Amino acid sequence: MAAWRHVLVTGASSGLGRALALACAGEGAVLHLGGRDPARLEAAAEACRAAGAAAMPRVVDVCDAGAMAEWIGSAGRLDLVLANAGISAGTGGAVEPASVARSVFETNVTGVLNTALPAIEAMAAQSPRPDGVRGRVAVVASVAAFVAAPGAPAYCASKAAVQRWAEALDASERRRGIRLHAVCPGYIRTPMTARNAFPMPFLMEPEEAAQRTLAGIAAGRTRIAYPWPLYLAARLTGGLPPGLRALVFNRFPAKK
């Protein structure tokens, strides 16, 4: 699904990020791939090259605002930026340590801003595509954005923050020809979810999640949430009174 020629992906070395990069790969595609693990990142780049794309890996930490601004500013035209890099953490049934909360917010919120803000600035100076859009920024949140789960407070809050931010900003940025998309997937089979000791309904492969994500972006949807049964369950559970919601979640193992 190479609908966009110039694409930048963070967290591209594994999981959903790697699947998104491969789904965007194809003849004529120019991919800028960011990640922290050099070996895994180069392997992802090689897979994209095998699919016909020009893939340029960059070992970079999304928490480094200066490095991110330099990388994005030097990338040239960008039709689609996928702010995918993120980390997961849970309490394991204990109190969430302050260091964990800060780390999760630094990566999942500040890291997204370090990706999206320079991308938006660069896109504003680009000529529009035939559809009138200068560029698109997709922020990967989660269905967890809609549930204040006591077992993963920082994770849920960080995903809610970027989901709301992207959706709110899209309303104004589209006047400049820039679109923002909040991607809210359910459980995806990745090393990140492999640690979960609780049931993960509707668990999907990264390739399926990537296809659903890119299809939603191509359709112009501001919020791309899937699978819908899990999204509906998250909205319903998120609407419960906090005390009742805590009782429900306390019946299951906490996220580690």
Secondary structure by P-SEA (a helix, b strand, c coil): cccccbbbbccccccaaaaaaaaaccccbbbbbbbccaaaaaaaaaaaaaaccbbbbbbcccccaaaaaaaaaacccccbbbcccccccccccccccaaaaaaaaacaaaaaaaccaaaaaaaaacccccccccbbbbbbbcccccccccccaaaaaaaaaaaaaaaaaaaccccccbbbbbbbbccccccccccccccccccccaaaaaaaaaaaaaacccccccaaaaaaaaaaaaaccaaaaaaaaaaccccc
